[in-house]
Each structure stands twice: as C-alpha cells, then as structure tokens.
Amino acid sequence: MARMFLRGVLAPIPTPFDRNGQLDEARMRDMCARLAATPLVGLVVLGTTGEAVLLDEDESDRAIAAARSAWPRDRAFIVGTGRESTTATIHAVRRAAALGADAVLVRTPGFYKAQMNTEVFVRHYTAVADASPVPVLLYNFTAVTGVNIPVEAVARLSEHADIVGIKESGGDVAQIAGFVKRTPDDFHVLAGSSATFHAALQAGAEGGILALSCLLPEACHRLFRLSVHGEEAEARSLQEQLLPIAKLAGSMHGIAGLKAAMKLAGYDVGDPRSPLVPVSDAVVATLRDALATLKETAVV
C-alpha cells in the first residue's frame, strides 16, 4: 500500500444519537455533508470523540456506512478500529476496510497496563498491519488508555510499509518532537490536542486530528495554515483565542461539552450516550459566551 497524504486538519466526529440514545444515521449523514463544505482534509469516524467504546459492532458498522455515504471520496476517510485484543482489532479493521475506510486509526490496548511495553506494542501493531487491507495509523491517548507508547516502539513500527503515521492526543510536545525525529519523512505525525496544536506544528507535526475542528473547522484550518507558513504572531494569537473554547469543549467537559457546543453552532448531534451525561445549563451558557467572544473577535 502506498503512503497516504495527510497534511492539514481532520475532524474526529462525534456519533449522533437520538433522544432514546440510539444511533441516528440521518444526523450522521447531515453532519458529514456539512463538514464536507469546509477545508477539512479528512474525517475520522469512531474515535474517542465518536464514543466508539459505547457502540456495539453492528452500530459501529452502520455508523461507518452512514458517514462514508456523505463524505467525499477524494478526502481521507479514517475509521477508529482499536480493540483490546489483536484478533478483535483485525476483525474490526477488515470490516472498516470493506465499508470504505481509506485507513484505520488503532488505539493502544491498555487494559493490562503493566504488560504493555515496546515489544508488546510492536507485535500487536505489526500483526494488525500485516492483516489490514488499508494503511494503519497508531493512536496514543494516555489520558484515556492509561498507557503511553514509547518513542522506540513508534520508531520500529514506522519501518512497516503499511503503518503510515500516529495520532498523539496528549499535550506533550516533546513526545511529538521525538516521534518526528525518530520516524521517516513520509510517516505522518498528527497532533490530537487543540490546545497545543500550534506548538505541535512547530515541533514538526504535519497536521492534527482535532475535536475542535468539528465545531470550528475554518478556524482550525486557519491556525494550521498560519503555522506552516511561518506567520508566527498571527498563529500564536489565534491559538490563544481558541484556547478557552478548546478547553471547555475538550479537557474540561469532554464529549458532552463538544456536543453541546456543536448544537449551539447549529450542528445538533444529540447528547452523549449513557453512562455519559449532558452538560448542565450553566456550562451551556459558558459555552455560548465563549462562542460569542470568538464571533466578536472575528475568529468565526
């Protein structure tokens, strides 16, 4: 398989649910069609933002099919397929490929944390990539999984022809720099933190898979463009302006915060699925104020 071109901002979309907590495929198609009218270079379905761990396998397949039907074929369509076992991950990868995935995003297994080391990660991802019909992206999100993939493991895995990149969702810019330094030039290091996106690009990341881009795709694309073109003052200013909403709809209130903010912006994707709960009315008011401030400063 050829290396993919992934340079820019990709949106890890939320999964829409109806008022009964069931997958809403019509809302999924509508959201993807609207995002297709923005500068996003790609879409990620069933990542952490997509509440993937809260869906069963049939729902996962239906979510993939709905999103694929509304997303342009000339832009990257990536599916999260991480599972705890290697075998289950391979099954998920093959189903995603059959449903139209251009690549798969595979989070690190983390249940047996003490046993997760470089050798285990290398064996796991090598087996997945060997069996995958499409390119594989590693996915490191220590805050969720409780494990951190070592730079040494990423360096070794980057030698595999079908492992084409990594999404690093922590804010550790030094780790991103380490991935960049120890991997080939055509290996895609993508940031997953909106709050440190500019710094990650300065450290050599090629782009980002940013939850904030589901809400503010044009602003995230502008931050990418300013950063890569060396317009440092404007890039830093924009990063600072985006920081409050990035935190509110990210680290502070998570998926519930993002979904509430998207509803305020005209993207009604429903509430998070139980056991997650919607944010309070007070948080909604804070989100509304943050979005209004951005409008006043012409960020959106």
C-alpha positions as CSV (number, residue, x, y, z in Angstrom):
1,M,0.0,0.0,0.0
2,A,1.2,3.5,-0.8
3,R,1.8,6.1,1.9
4,M,-1.2,8.4,2.4
5,F,-1.1,12.1,2.1
6,L,-2.3,13.6,5.4
7,R,-1.4,17.2,5.8
8,G,-3.8,19.5,7.4
9,V,-6.8,19.2,9.8
10,L,-9.0,16.2,10.1
11,A,-12.2,16.1,12.2
12,P,-12.8,13.2,14.7
13,I,-16.6,13.4,14.5
14,P,-19.0,12.7,17.4
15,T,-21.5,9.9,16.9
16,P,-25.1,11.3,16.8
17,F,-27.7,9.7,19.0
18,D,-31.5,10.3,19.1
19,R,-33.4,11.2,22.2
20,N,-33.7,7.5,23.0
21,G,-29.9,7.0,22.9
22,Q,-30.0,5.1,19.6
23,L,-27.6,5.7,16.7
24,D,-29.0,8.4,14.4
25,E,-27.7,7.7,10.9
26,A,-29.6,10.6,9.3
27,R,-27.9,13.1,11.6
28,M,-24.6,11.4,10.9
29,R,-25.0,11.9,7.2
30,D,-26.1,15.5,7.6
31,M,-23.1,16.4,9.8
32,C,-20.7,14.8,7.4
33,A,-22.2,16.6,4.4
34,R,-22.0,19.9,6.2
35,L,-18.4,19.3,7.2
36,A,-17.6,18.4,3.6
37,A,-18.2,22.0,2.7
38,T,-15.3,23.1,4.9
39,P,-11.5,23.0,4.3
40,L,-11.0,19.8,6.4
41,V,-8.7,17.3,4.6
42,G,-10.3,14.3,6.3
43,L,-12.7,12.7,8.7
44,V,-12.2,10.2,11.5
45,V,-15.2,8.1,12.5
46,L,-15.4,6.1,15.7
47,G,-12.5,7.7,17.5
48,T,-12.6,8.7,21.2
49,T,-14.8,11.7,20.3
50,G,-17.1,9.3,18.5
51,E,-17.8,7.3,21.7
52,A,-16.6,4.2,19.9
53,V,-16.3,2.2,23.1
54,L,-20.0,2.7,23.7
55,L,-21.2,1.2,20.4
56,D,-21.7,-2.5,19.6
57,E,-20.2,-3.9,16.4
58,D,-23.4,-3.6,14.4
59,E,-23.9,0.0,15.4
60,S,-20.2,0.7,14.5
61,D,-20.7,-0.7,11.0
62,R,-23.8,1.3,10.5
63,A,-22.1,4.5,11.7
64,I,-19.2,3.9,9.3
65,A,-21.6,3.3,6.4
66,A,-23.7,6.4,7.1
67,A,-20.6,8.6,7.3
68,R,-19.0,7.1,4.2
69,S,-22.1,7.8,2.1
70,A,-21.9,11.5,2.9
71,W,-18.1,12.1,2.8
72,P,-16.3,13.0,-0.5
73,R,-14.2,10.2,-2.0
74,D,-11.3,12.5,-2.7
75,R,-10.7,13.3,1.0
76,A,-9.4,11.0,3.7
77,F,-11.9,8.8,5.5
78,I,-10.4,7.1,8.5
79,V,-12.1,4.7,10.9
80,G,-11.2,4.0,14.5
81,T,-10.8,0.3,15.0
82,G,-8.9,-0.1,18.3
83,R,-9.9,-3.2,20.4
84,E,-8.2,-4.8,23.4
85,S,-7.2,-8.0,21.6
86,T,-5.2,-8.3,18.4
87,T,-7.7,-10.7,16.9
88,A,-10.7,-8.4,17.6
89,T,-8.7,-5.4,16.2
90,I,-8.0,-7.3,13.0
91,H,-11.7,-8.2,12.6
92,A,-12.7,-4.5,13.1
93,V,-10.0,-3.3,10.6
94,R,-11.3,-5.7,7.9
95,R,-14.9,-4.7,8.4
96,A,-14.0,-1.0,8.3
97,A,-12.0,-1.5,5.1
98,A,-14.9,-3.4,3.5
99,L,-17.2,-0.4,4.4
100,G,-14.9,2.1,2.6
101,A,-12.2,3.2,5.1
102,D,-9.1,4.7,3.4
103,A,-7.1,4.0,6.6
104,V,-7.7,2.8,10.2
105,L,-6.8,4.5,13.5
106,V,-5.9,1.9,16.1
107,R,-5.6,3.0,19.7
108,T,-3.2,1.3,22.0
109,P,-4.6,-1.6,24.0
110,G,-4.5,-0.6,27.7
111,F,-6.5,-2.9,29.9
112,Y,-3.4,-4.9,31.0
113,K,-1.4,-1.8,31.6
114,A,1.6,-3.4,33.4
115,Q,2.2,-5.7,30.4
116,M,2.1,-3.0,27.7
117,N,5.7,-2.4,26.7
118,T,7.6,-1.8,23.4
119,E,7.8,-5.5,22.5
120,V,4.0,-6.0,23.0
121,F,3.1,-2.9,21.0
122,V,5.4,-3.9,18.2
123,R,3.9,-7.4,18.0
124,H,0.4,-6.1,18.2
125,Y,0.6,-3.4,15.6
126,T,2.7,-5.5,13.2
127,A,0.1,-8.3,13.3
128,V,-2.7,-5.7,12.7
129,A,-0.8,-4.0,9.8
130,D,0.1,-7.4,8.2
131,A,-3.6,-8.3,8.1
132,S,-5.0,-4.9,7.2
133,P,-6.3,-4.2,3.7
134,V,-5.7,-0.5,4.3
135,P,-3.0,1.7,5.9
136,V,-2.8,1.8,9.7
137,L,-2.3,4.9,11.9
138,L,-1.2,4.3,15.5
139,Y,-3.2,6.1,18.2
140,N,-1.7,7.2,21.5
141,F,-4.1,8.7,24.1
142,T,-2.6,8.1,27.5
143,A,-5.3,10.1,29.4
144,V,-7.9,7.5,28.2
145,T,-5.9,4.2,28.0
146,G,-3.5,4.7,30.8
147,V,-0.6,3.6,28.7
148,N,2.0,5.5,26.7
149,I,3.5,4.1,23.5
150,P,7.3,4.6,23.7
151,V,9.1,6.5,21.0
152,E,11.3,3.4,20.4
153,A,8.1,1.4,19.6
154,V,6.9,4.0,17.2
155,A,10.3,4.2,15.5
156,R,10.4,0.5,14.9
157,L,6.7,0.4,13.7
158,S,7.3,3.3,11.3
159,E,9.5,0.9,9.3
160,H,6.5,-1.2,8.4
161,A,5.3,-0.2,4.9
162,D,1.6,-0.2,6.0
163,I,1.9,1.8,9.2
164,V,1.8,5.3,8.0
165,G,1.5,7.6,11.0
166,I,0.5,8.3,14.5
167,K,-2.1,10.4,16.3
168,E,-0.7,11.7,19.6
169,S,-3.5,13.1,21.7
170,G,-1.5,14.2,24.7
171,G,-0.2,17.7,25.0
172,D,3.4,16.6,25.3
173,V,5.0,18.4,22.5
174,A,8.4,16.9,23.4
175,Q,7.0,13.5,22.7
176,I,5.7,14.7,19.3
177,A,9.1,16.0,18.5
178,G,10.6,12.6,19.4
179,F,8.2,10.8,17.1
180,V,9.1,13.3,14.3
181,K,12.9,12.8,14.9
182,R,12.8,9.0,15.0
183,T,10.5,8.3,12.0
184,P,10.8,8.6,8.2
185,D,9.8,11.9,6.5
186,D,6.8,10.2,5.0
187,F,5.5,9.0,8.4
188,H,2.6,11.2,9.4
189,V,2.8,12.6,13.0
190,L,-0.6,14.2,13.8
191,A,-1.5,16.1,16.9
192,G,-4.7,15.4,18.8
193,S,-4.7,18.3,21.2
194,S,-6.4,21.5,20.0
195,A,-4.9,23.4,23.0
196,T,-1.3,22.8,21.8
197,F,-1.8,22.5,18.1
198,H,0.4,25.4,17.1
199,A,3.3,24.1,19.3
200,A,2.9,20.7,17.8
201,L,3.2,22.0,14.3
202,Q,6.3,23.9,15.3
203,A,7.7,20.6,16.6
204,G,7.2,19.0,13.2
205,A,3.7,17.6,13.3
206,E,2.1,17.6,9.8
207,G,-1.4,18.3,10.9
208,G,-4.0,17.4,13.5
209,I,-7.0,15.3,14.3
210,L,-8.8,17.8,16.4
211,A,-12.1,17.6,18.1
212,L,-12.4,21.4,18.0
213,S,-12.4,21.1,14.2
214,C,-15.9,19.5,14.4
215,L,-17.1,22.8,15.9
216,L,-14.7,25.3,14.2
217,P,-13.3,23.7,11.1
218,E,-12.4,27.0,9.4
219,A,-10.6,28.4,12.4
220,C,-8.6,25.2,12.9
221,H,-7.6,25.2,9.3
222,R,-6.6,28.9,9.5
223,L,-4.4,28.0,12.5
224,F,-2.7,25.2,10.5
225,R,-2.2,27.5,7.5
226,L,-0.7,30.4,9.6
227,S,1.6,28.0,11.5
228,V,3.0,26.2,8.4
229,H,3.5,29.4,6.5
230,G,5.6,30.9,9.4
231,E,3.1,33.6,10.3
232,E,4.0,33.2,14.0
233,A,2.4,36.3,15.5
234,E,-1.0,35.6,13.9
235,A,-0.8,31.9,14.6
236,R,0.0,32.4,18.3
237,S,-2.8,35.0,18.6
238,L,-5.3,32.6,17.0
239,Q,-4.2,29.7,19.2
240,E,-4.7,31.9,22.3
241,Q,-8.1,33.0,21.2
242,L,-9.2,29.4,20.6
243,L,-7.8,28.1,23.9
244,P,-10.8,28.8,26.1
245,I,-13.3,27.0,23.8
246,A,-10.8,24.2,23.2
247,K,-10.6,23.6,26.9
248,L,-14.4,23.9,27.5
249,A,-15.3,21.6,24.7
250,G,-12.3,19.3,25.3
251,S,-10.4,18.6,28.6
252,M,-13.0,20.2,30.9
253,H,-16.3,18.8,29.7
254,G,-15.3,16.2,27.1
255,I,-17.7,14.8,24.6
256,A,-20.7,16.3,26.3
257,G,-19.2,19.7,26.1
258,L,-18.3,19.3,22.4
259,K,-21.8,18.1,21.6
260,A,-23.4,21.0,23.4
261,A,-21.2,23.5,21.7
262,M,-21.9,22.0,18.3
263,K,-25.6,22.3,19.0
264,L,-25.1,26.0,19.8
265,A,-23.3,26.3,16.4
266,G,-26.1,24.6,14.5
267,Y,-24.9,21.0,14.5
268,D,-27.4,19.1,16.5
269,V,-25.8,15.7,17.1
270,G,-27.8,14.8,20.2
271,D,-26.5,14.0,23.7
272,P,-23.7,11.7,24.7
273,R,-24.6,8.1,25.3
274,S,-25.1,6.7,28.9
275,P,-23.2,6.5,31.2
276,L,-22.0,9.9,29.9
277,V,-24.4,12.7,30.7
278,P,-25.2,16.1,29.1
279,V,-23.6,19.2,30.5
280,S,-25.5,21.5,32.8
281,D,-27.4,24.6,31.7
282,A,-24.7,26.6,33.3
283,V,-22.0,25.0,31.2
284,V,-24.1,25.6,28.1
285,A,-24.3,29.3,29.0
286,T,-20.5,29.4,29.4
287,L,-20.1,27.7,26.0
288,R,-22.4,30.2,24.4
289,D,-20.4,33.1,25.9
290,A,-17.2,31.6,24.6
291,L,-18.5,31.2,21.1
292,A,-19.9,34.7,21.2
293,T,-16.5,36.1,22.1
294,L,-14.9,34.3,19.2
295,K,-17.5,35.9,16.8
296,E,-16.8,39.3,18.3
297,T,-13.1,38.8,17.5
298,A,-13.9,37.6,14.0
299,V,-12.4,34.2,14.7
300,V,-15.6,32.5,13.4
